[in-house]
Amino acid sequence: MGNFKQLRVWSDAIDLTTGIYKITRQKPFSNDYGLSNQIQRAAVSIASNIAEGDERGSVKEAIRFFNISKGSAAEVITQLNIAYRIGYLDESTFNKVEDFTQKIRASLNKLIKARKEK
């Protein structure tokens, strides 16, 4: 623990957040402050909670924060679906970002399982 920058899932979450910011800066998404702000905050929360959890002193606390990250990933997926349905995202972008977010959720599940086995 304490090496969150070495975790692939943390790096992926940073990449996701960067992508979300780029997407939400484009019109028409950029005109919807509420949704763009919410998805940005949810994406930032994924990487932030991975880092915080990995820095915690116990496995129990780390797992708690990793689960919060999973919840934030679910928020991002929900908000992506909304953005797609109201026409802010094309199908290709939606599928790519949703798949990447699902990959992060799966990686978090593996990380949680690995920490539980320690």
HELIX and SHEET records of a PDB file:
HELIX    1   1 PHE A    4  GLN A    6  5                                   3    
HELIX    2   2 ARG A    8  THR A   24  1                                  17    
HELIX    3   3 PHE A   29  ASN A   31  5                                   3    
HELIX    4   4 TYR A   33  GLU A   55  1                                  23    
HELIX    5   5 VAL A   59  ARG A   85  1                                  27    
HELIX    6   6 GLU A   91  LYS A  116  1                                  26    
END                                                                             
